[in-house]
Amino acid sequence: MDIEMKTVRKLRVHWPISAEIFTRLAKGETEAFQDDQGLAALLQALAASPELGDFGNYRHVFESGVGFEGFTVSEGANPTLGQVGQRSISTTLAFTTYFDAALEDAAVDRIIRRVVEIHPWEVPVIELSGPLSVSCTASAAAYDNQAAS
């Protein structure tokens, strides 16, 4: 079977979460996505952008992982967490999705601006990749199971 590849760009947003939500997500409690007001707003904003996470038969595709982010607040900052000169560690969710590499810059800008508007941090960590390739076909096993049905 040939594997079809699609040229996309990756959008990754680092989002602070409470220790409770971190623990629940680490345990696999997916309801925590909706129970955390900030994460629910992030998912809602991204779901409102149909160009994100489009994998043909699958829409709103994303990956996430919990972890930590560290930083030291500098003079002049207005931090949500921590104090000037203090090293802080934040429990964080890294949310990753993809969009077609041909998406117009104005549309990408609208998506990024929306995330910045709802993000609780003074300086959100948002990663935007250049073009890369991802697979967009079903696995051979899925085809085998479909053929056997």
Secondary structure, 3 states (H helix, E strand, C coil): CCCCEEEEEEEEEEEECCHHHHHHHHCCCCCHHHHCHHHHHHHHHHHCCCCECCECCECCCCEEEEEEEEEEECCCCCCCCCCECCEEEEEEEEEEEEEECCCCHHHHHHHHHHHHHHCCCCCCEEEECCCEEEECCCCHHHHHHHHHC
